[in-house]
Amino acid sequence: MGSLPSAHTGVGAATNSSFMQVGGALGVAVVGSLLSTRYEHHIDAAIAPYHVPSAIAETIRGSLGSALEVAHRIGGLTGEALVHAAHTAFISGTSLGLGVAAIVVLAGALVALAALPGR
């Protein structure tokens, strides 16, 4: 913004705001996609040895909350195993998504440090 003439600061601010909104939405989409993909992969591996009906398997794959609801209804040791598998899958997905986000933030900071003037 400091490099723009005062007559164009409105356009610069609007452009800056647009890039921030697009970047935020894209970031949420990418992190969410990574989390979801990793969660589904891990939960599929956890329930693969069991003969889970496809409708229930889809519910479990849908979200952590759905998996926990199914586990609550099942109860017993099987329910506890599903709770553990769902938590593990969710944490794994979250770690991947936030790890990628941290790398992108670090790369952006390094580019900003290298490209922006020092004043």
N, C-alpha and C positions, 0 to 999 in steps of 0.2 A: 504494500500500500504506500510505503514511503517513496517509492520510485515513480509513482503516477503523478501527473499534473493534477492540481486541485480541481480542475473542471471534470476530471474522469474518476474521481474517488468513489462516486456512487456506483459506477459500472464495475469498478474494481472490487468494491465491497460485495456487490451482488454475485459476481463471478466467484469470489472467495467463498461466500456462503453456499453457493450451488455445489462447488467442489467438496465442501465439508459434508453436505447432506448426502451426496452421491457416495462419497467415501465411507460415511457411517453406515449407510444402508448396505453397501457392498461388503463391508467388513462383517456386519452382523450375518449376512447371508452366507459368507464363506465359513465363518466360525461355526455357525449353526449346521451347515452342511457337513463339515468335518466331524463335528460332534455326533450328528445323527448317523453318519456312515460308520464311524467307529463303534458306536453303541450297538447298531444292528449287527455288525460283524461279530462282536463279542457275545451278544446275547444269542445269536444263532448258533455259535459254537457251544454255548453253555446248554442250550436245550436240545441240541442235535441228538445226543444219546437216548433221549426219551421220545416216546411216540406221542407228541403233543398234537392235538387236532389243529388243522390249519387256521381256523378262525381264532382259536386261543393264541396260537403262535403269532398271528398278525397283531392281536391286541398287545401281547408282550413286547413285540418289536416296536409298536407305535410310540411308546414313551415310557419313561421311568415310572410315572404315576400309574399308568395302566398295568405295568408289570407288578408293581407293589400291590395294586388292587387284586390282581389274579392270585398273587402269593398269599394275601390275607384270606381270600376265599378258600384256597387249597388248605392252608394251615399245615401244621406238623413239620416234620423234617424237610419235606419237599418244598413247602412254602418258605421255610428259612433258607434253603439252598437257592431258591429263586430270588429272594430278597438280596442275598449276598451276590449272586451273579449279576443282578440288575444294577446294584450299587457299583460293583467293580466295572461293569461295562460303561456306566455313565461317567465315572471318574476318569476312565481311560479316554473316553471321547472328549471330555472337558479338558483334560491335560493336552491332548493333541490340538484342539482348537485354540486354546489360549497360548500354547507354545508357538504355533504358527503366527498368531497375532503379535506375540512378543518379538518374534524375529522381524516381522514387518515394521513394527514400531522402531526397533533398533536400526534397521536399514534406513528408515525415513529420517531418524535423528542423525545418522552418519552423513546422509546426503545433505541435510540441512546445514550441518556443521561445515561440510566441504564447500557447498555452493553459495551460502549466504555471506554477505559481506560482514566483516568483523566489527563494524561500528554499532 
